[in-house]
Amino acid sequence: MTTTWNDSRFGPGSYEHASQEDRSAPRMRVHIAATVRPAGVRTFQTIVRDMSVAGFTATSATRIDAHSLCWLTVAGFAPIQAEVIWWDAGLFGAAFASMLHTEQFDALVAQHSHAGNAPGTGEASA
């Protein structure tokens, strides 16, 4: 099934709408150990590979269906609800249910980049 951005299911508040509005949000390469709990499935360990105020990309050996809800938990922070957008070859991308506040995003990235210039950290091009 093909959809377009103007499809009525993708109105304000949806990931598809937000992605059109917020594509310029800086995406940071990170290496953050976390857990993910997809709805109806057991929690699993993951590594968040990049993150923006709108979402993240992380590892998952098991396929996660698009449009599944999940909760990302990073040490020191409350679980963050997201919607899985895609899964491909061991990676998945998810959009936060509500965009992170800049302060929350900065604190999360700062707390987990204390190792200095560890491999995989730094700003990625959008």
MDAnalysis code that builds the backbone (N, CA, C; Angstrom):
import MDAnalysis as mda
import numpy as np

u = mda.Universe.empty(378, n_residues=126, atom_resindex=np.repeat(np.arange(126), 3), trajectory=True)
u.add_TopologyAttr("name", ["N", "CA", "C"] * 126)
u.add_TopologyAttr("resid", np.arange(1, 127))
u.add_TopologyAttr("resname", ["MET", "THR", "THR", "THR", "TRP", "ASN", "ASP", "SER", "ARG", "PHE", "GLY", "PRO", "GLY", "SER", "TYR", "GLU", "HIS", "ALA", "SER", "GLN", "GLU", "ASP", "ARG", "SER", "ALA", "PRO", "ARG", "MET", "ARG", "VAL", "HIS", "ILE", "ALA", "ALA", "THR", "VAL", "ARG", "PRO", "ALA", "GLY", "VAL", "ARG", "THR", "PHE", "GLN", "THR", "ILE", "VAL", "ARG", "ASP", "MET", "SER", "VAL", "ALA", "GLY", "PHE", "THR", "ALA", "THR", "SER", "ALA", "THR", "ARG", "ILE", "ASP", "ALA", "HIS", "SER", "LEU", "CYS", "TRP", "LEU", "THR", "VAL", "ALA", "GLY", "PHE", "ALA", "PRO", "ILE", "GLN", "ALA", "GLU", "VAL", "ILE", "TRP", "TRP", "ASP", "ALA", "GLY", "LEU", "PHE", "GLY", "ALA", "ALA", "PHE", "ALA", "SER", "MET", "LEU", "HIS", "THR", "GLU", "GLN", "PHE", "ASP", "ALA", "LEU", "VAL", "ALA", "GLN", "HIS", "SER", "HIS", "ALA", "GLY", "ASN", "ALA", "PRO", "GLY", "THR", "GLY", "GLU", "ALA", "SER", "ALA"])
u.atoms.positions = np.array([
    [0.841, -1.177, 0.000],
    [0.000, 0.000, 0.000],
    [0.889, 1.243, 0.000],
    [0.584, 2.145, -0.852],
    [1.330, 3.392, -0.938],
    [0.525, 4.503, -0.288],
    [1.211, 5.328, 0.462],
    [0.550, 6.478, 1.076],
    [1.344, 7.725, 0.739],
    [0.721, 8.835, 0.912],
    [1.401, 10.107, 0.700],
    [1.314, 10.920, 1.973],
    [2.137, 11.933, 2.051],
    [2.146, 12.789, 3.215],
    [0.778, 13.421, 3.445],
    [0.035, 13.655, 2.392],
    [-1.276, 14.300, 2.524],
    [-2.384, 13.324, 2.905],
    [-2.085, 12.032, 3.017],
    [-3.065, 11.043, 3.433],
    [-3.672, 11.499, 4.758],
    [-4.979, 11.430, 4.904],
    [-5.648, 11.960, 6.092],
    [-5.228, 11.251, 7.375],
    [-4.701, 10.028, 7.273],
    [-4.253, 9.320, 8.468],
    [-2.996, 9.953, 9.050],
    [-2.311, 10.776, 8.282],
    [-1.025, 11.322, 8.702],
    [-1.112, 12.815, 8.962],
    [-2.068, 13.214, 9.756],
    [-2.268, 14.623, 10.067],
    [-1.351, 15.111, 11.165],
    [-1.576, 16.329, 11.628],
    [-0.751, 16.891, 12.702],
    [-0.665, 15.934, 13.890],
    [0.540, 15.787, 14.416],
    [0.774, 14.894, 15.536],
    [1.331, 13.546, 15.118],
    [1.197, 13.178, 13.838],
    [1.735, 11.899, 13.378],
    [3.218, 12.049, 13.040],
    [3.933, 10.930, 13.029],
    [5.350, 10.964, 12.658],
    [5.521, 11.519, 11.247],
    [4.674, 11.054, 10.344],
    [4.811, 11.481, 8.957],
    [4.691, 12.999, 8.836],
    [3.774, 13.580, 9.595],
    [3.621, 15.032, 9.581],
    [4.845, 15.692, 10.214],
    [5.254, 15.177, 11.382],
    [6.398, 15.756, 12.086],
    [7.667, 15.656, 11.254],
    [7.822, 14.543, 10.547],
    [9.048, 14.390, 9.763],
    [9.130, 15.431, 8.666],
    [8.004, 15.850, 8.148],
    [8.004, 16.882, 7.119],
    [8.294, 18.255, 7.722],
    [7.888, 18.439, 8.959],
    [8.082, 19.720, 9.629],
    [9.454, 19.847, 10.273],
    [10.071, 18.731, 10.678],
    [11.255, 18.778, 11.520],
    [12.459, 18.046, 10.946],
    [12.569, 17.953, 9.632],
    [13.681, 17.247, 9.028],
    [15.013, 17.920, 9.314],
    [14.991, 19.173, 9.716],
    [16.239, 19.879, 9.977],
    [16.739, 19.679, 11.403],
    [16.006, 18.908, 12.226],
    [16.445, 18.668, 13.608],
    [17.800, 17.968, 13.567],
    [18.774, 18.480, 14.293],
    [20.101, 17.855, 14.274],
    [20.037, 16.425, 14.777],
    [20.660, 15.532, 14.057],
    [20.726, 14.118, 14.437],
    [22.146, 13.867, 14.903],
    [22.265, 13.367, 16.122],
    [23.581, 13.122, 16.706],
    [23.911, 11.643, 16.653],
    [25.123, 11.324, 16.208],
    [25.599, 9.946, 16.326],
    [25.940, 9.727, 17.785],
    [25.444, 8.632, 18.331],
    [25.683, 8.306, 19.730],
    [25.958, 6.808, 19.832],
    [26.350, 6.379, 20.985],
    [26.511, 4.950, 21.286],
    [26.014, 4.792, 22.716],
    [24.683, 4.619, 22.844],
    [24.042, 4.604, 24.147],
    [23.433, 3.225, 24.397],
    [23.882, 2.564, 25.459],
    [23.268, 1.304, 25.868],
    [21.893, 1.619, 26.447],
    [20.889, 0.880, 26.007],
    [19.518, 1.141, 26.439],
    [18.721, -0.155, 26.371],
    [17.467, -0.077, 26.778],
    [16.541, -1.180, 26.566],
    [15.346, -0.651, 25.794],
    [14.726, -1.561, 25.055],
    [13.512, -1.240, 24.309],
    [12.476, -2.294, 24.659],
    [11.260, -1.832, 24.894],
    [10.160, -2.764, 25.120],
    [9.064, -2.478, 24.113],
    [9.030, -3.273, 23.029],
    [7.914, -3.130, 22.088],
    [6.621, -3.588, 22.761],
    [5.506, -3.005, 22.402],
    [4.218, -3.382, 22.979],
    [3.984, -4.873, 22.775],
    [3.669, -5.570, 23.867],
    [3.358, -6.985, 23.796],
    [4.554, -7.916, 23.661],
    [5.757, -7.378, 23.765],
    [6.974, -8.172, 23.586],
    [7.902, -7.902, 24.771],
    [8.776, -8.848, 25.053],
    [9.725, -8.678, 26.151],
    [10.737, -7.584, 25.837],
    [11.237, -6.976, 26.896],
    [12.285, -5.961, 26.793],
    [13.563, -6.592, 26.258],
    [14.307, -5.862, 25.440],
    [15.602, -6.345, 24.978],
    [16.634, -5.233, 25.052],
    [17.892, -5.636, 25.136],
    [19.012, -4.694, 25.166],
    [19.258, -4.172, 23.756],
    [19.656, -2.916, 23.661],
    [19.935, -2.313, 22.370],
    [21.050, -1.288, 22.506],
    [21.544, -0.849, 21.386],
    [22.471, 0.279, 21.321],
    [21.821, 1.331, 20.431],
    [21.606, 2.508, 20.990],
    [21.075, 3.621, 20.199],
    [22.237, 4.167, 19.389],
    [22.068, 4.228, 18.076],
    [23.144, 4.612, 17.158],
    [23.111, 6.101, 16.805],
    [21.900, 6.659, 16.703],
    [21.766, 8.100, 16.499],
    [20.441, 8.540, 17.080],
    [20.364, 9.843, 17.343],
    [19.183, 10.371, 18.017],
    [18.983, 11.834, 17.640],
    [17.726, 12.225, 17.586],
    [17.359, 13.631, 17.433],
    [16.214, 13.881, 18.400],
    [15.724, 15.104, 18.444],
    [14.583, 15.399, 19.313],
    [13.332, 14.679, 18.826],
    [13.330, 14.195, 17.591],
    [12.157, 13.552, 17.007],
    [12.197, 12.031, 17.046],
    [13.386, 11.409, 17.219],
    [13.435, 9.957, 17.204],
    [14.847, 9.415, 17.306],
    [14.988, 8.120, 17.012],
    [16.281, 7.466, 17.160],
    [16.395, 6.274, 16.226],
    [17.622, 5.807, 16.051],
    [17.916, 4.566, 15.353],
    [18.669, 3.689, 16.334],
    [18.304, 2.401, 16.400],
    [18.931, 1.483, 17.341],
    [19.027, 0.087, 16.737],
    [19.739, -0.782, 17.429],
    [19.922, -2.154, 16.964],
    [18.792, -3.047, 17.463],
    [18.444, -4.038, 16.658],
    [17.473, -5.061, 17.051],
    [17.671, -6.270, 16.152],
    [18.120, -7.376, 16.742],
    [18.321, -8.596, 15.970],
    [16.996, -9.174, 15.491],
    [15.922, -8.870, 16.214],
    [14.599, -9.380, 15.875],
    [13.805, -8.303, 15.158],
    [13.115, -8.704, 14.112],
    [12.283, -7.767, 13.350],
    [11.219, -7.144, 14.253],
    [11.024, -5.856, 14.103],
    [9.960, -5.124, 14.800],
    [9.081, -4.513, 13.714],
    [7.807, -4.777, 13.765],
    [6.896, -4.277, 12.736],
    [6.720, -2.767, 12.810],
    [6.651, -2.150, 11.639],
    [6.371, -0.713, 11.557],
    [5.031, -0.435, 12.234],
    [4.928, 0.712, 12.826],
    [3.748, 1.215, 13.532],
    [3.558, 0.571, 14.905],
    [4.505, -0.280, 15.336],
    [4.451, -0.834, 16.692],
    [4.871, 0.247, 17.682],
    [4.202, 0.298, 18.807],
    [4.629, 1.189, 19.881],
    [5.760, 0.519, 20.649],
    [6.665, 1.333, 21.168],
    [7.738, 0.806, 22.003],
    [8.130, 1.876, 23.010],
    [8.898, 1.442, 24.020],
    [9.388, 2.356, 25.037],
    [10.890, 2.201, 25.126],
    [11.603, 3.299, 24.935],
    [13.057, 3.343, 25.033],
    [13.420, 3.764, 26.453],
    [14.258, 2.961, 27.114],
    [14.698, 3.309, 28.460],
    [16.206, 3.438, 28.471],
    [16.669, 4.604, 28.865],
    [18.089, 4.907, 28.997],
    [18.334, 5.177, 30.476],
    [19.413, 4.615, 31.022],
    [19.721, 4.779, 32.445],
    [19.650, 6.254, 32.847],
    [18.949, 6.526, 33.942],
    [18.849, 7.883, 34.458],
    [17.691, 8.685, 33.895],
    [16.911, 8.093, 32.976],
    [15.803, 8.809, 32.344],
    [14.547, 7.942, 32.369],
    [13.405, 8.579, 32.412],
    [12.131, 7.856, 32.351],
    [11.982, 7.230, 30.958],
    [11.243, 6.120, 30.850],
    [11.006, 5.525, 29.529],
    [10.357, 6.546, 28.589],
    [10.743, 6.463, 27.331],
    [10.237, 7.395, 26.321],
    [9.459, 6.589, 25.284],
    [8.184, 6.933, 25.095],
    [7.349, 6.213, 24.134],
    [7.698, 6.637, 22.718],
    [7.694, 5.660, 21.812],
    [7.995, 5.924, 20.407],
    [7.191, 4.978, 19.532],
    [7.172, 5.261, 18.239],
    [6.543, 4.397, 17.252],
    [7.613, 3.936, 16.281],
    [7.689, 2.622, 16.080],
    [8.652, 2.074, 15.132],
    [8.219, 2.480, 13.721],
    [9.159, 3.006, 12.957],
    [8.865, 3.452, 11.598],
    [9.399, 2.459, 10.572],
    [10.560, 1.891, 10.848],
    [11.152, 0.926, 9.921],
    [12.082, -0.024, 10.669],
    [12.327, -1.178, 10.065],
    [13.318, -2.146, 10.532],
    [14.009, -2.673, 9.285],
    [15.348, -2.769, 9.340],
    [16.082, -3.288, 8.192],
    [17.412, -3.843, 8.660],
    [17.619, -5.122, 8.442],
    [18.913, -5.778, 8.666],
    [19.524, -5.477, 10.036],
    [18.732, -5.589, 11.081],
    [19.254, -5.431, 12.428],
    [19.230, -4.027, 12.989],
    [18.693, -3.084, 12.265],
    [18.524, -1.715, 12.760],
    [17.058, -1.333, 12.639],
    [16.605, -0.453, 13.541],
    [15.254, 0.080, 13.401],
    [15.252, 1.556, 13.737],
    [14.306, 2.251, 13.151],
    [14.125, 3.669, 13.420],
    [12.775, 3.885, 14.065],
    [12.736, 4.781, 15.029],
    [11.493, 5.065, 15.737],
    [11.337, 6.566, 15.942],
    [10.098, 6.991, 15.940],
    [9.762, 8.401, 16.174],
    [9.165, 8.526, 17.567],
    [9.665, 9.469, 18.337],
    [9.118, 9.701, 19.667],
    [7.662, 10.133, 19.565],
    [6.833, 9.667, 20.509],
    [5.416, 10.036, 20.528],
    [5.273, 11.548, 20.680],
    [6.145, 12.138, 21.475],
    [6.225, 13.593, 21.621],
    [7.688, 13.962, 21.482],
    [7.952, 14.959, 20.685],
    [9.345, 15.355, 20.516],
    [9.958, 15.723, 21.857],
    [11.227, 15.368, 22.021],
    [11.930, 15.697, 23.257],
    [12.152, 17.198, 23.335],
    [12.105, 17.730, 24.544],
    [12.498, 19.119, 24.742],
    [14.010, 19.183, 24.514],
    [14.492, 20.281, 24.012],
    [15.914, 20.436, 23.732],
    [16.758, 20.145, 24.962],
    [16.304, 20.600, 26.128],
    [17.052, 20.376, 27.367],
    [17.156, 18.888, 27.690],
    [16.048, 18.155, 27.489],
    [16.040, 16.713, 27.748],
    [16.985, 16.003, 26.779],
    [16.921, 16.367, 25.513],
    [17.799, 15.780, 24.498],
    [19.262, 16.059, 24.844],
    [19.579, 17.316, 25.146],
    [20.959, 17.686, 25.476],
    [21.466, 16.929, 26.703],
    [20.610, 16.789, 27.731],
    [21.010, 16.077, 28.944],
    [21.256, 14.602, 28.651],
    [20.396, 14.002, 27.855],
    [20.536, 12.596, 27.517],
    [21.839, 12.352, 26.758],
    [22.098, 13.157, 25.752],
    [23.319, 12.999, 24.953],
    [24.557, 13.302, 25.798],
    [24.502, 14.366, 26.601],
    [25.656, 14.738, 27.425],
    [25.983, 13.657, 28.451],
    [24.962, 13.106, 29.100],
    [25.192, 12.094, 30.126],
    [25.826, 10.837, 29.543],
    [25.539, 10.547, 28.311],
    [26.023, 9.305, 27.711],
    [27.157, 9.517, 26.714],
    [27.746, 10.694, 26.713],
    [28.923, 10.926, 25.874],
    [30.092, 11.364, 26.737],
    [30.048, 11.008, 28.033],
    [31.095, 11.399, 28.969],
    [32.430, 10.741, 28.658],
    [32.450, 9.772, 27.772],
    [33.699, 9.083, 27.437],
    [34.559, 9.906, 26.475],
    [34.142, 11.128, 26.214],
    [34.914, 11.970, 25.305],
    [34.561, 11.660, 23.867],
    [35.555, 11.586, 23.028],
    [35.321, 11.330, 21.614],
    [35.349, 9.842, 21.310],
    [34.435, 9.100, 21.924],
    [34.344, 7.667, 21.672],
    [33.894, 7.435, 20.228],
    [34.268, 6.307, 19.651],
    [33.839, 6.007, 18.288],
    [32.326, 6.077, 18.174],
    [31.864, 6.685, 17.082],
    [30.427, 6.757, 16.837],
    [29.767, 7.963, 17.445],
    [30.501, 8.862, 18.092],
    [29.877, 10.050, 18.646],
    [30.175, 11.235, 17.759],
    [29.381, 12.253, 17.918],
    [29.563, 13.465, 17.126],
    [28.352, 13.714, 16.259],
    [28.268, 14.871, 15.712],
    [27.107, 15.248, 14.913],
    [27.183, 14.614, 13.544],
    [26.074, 14.078, 13.115],
    [25.981, 13.488, 11.781],
    [25.263, 14.473, 10.874],
    [25.524, 14.377, 9.605],
    [24.813, 15.240, 8.672],
    [23.379, 14.758, 8.528],
    [22.461, 15.693, 8.325],
    [21.045, 15.356, 8.267],
    [20.669, 14.664, 7.007],
])
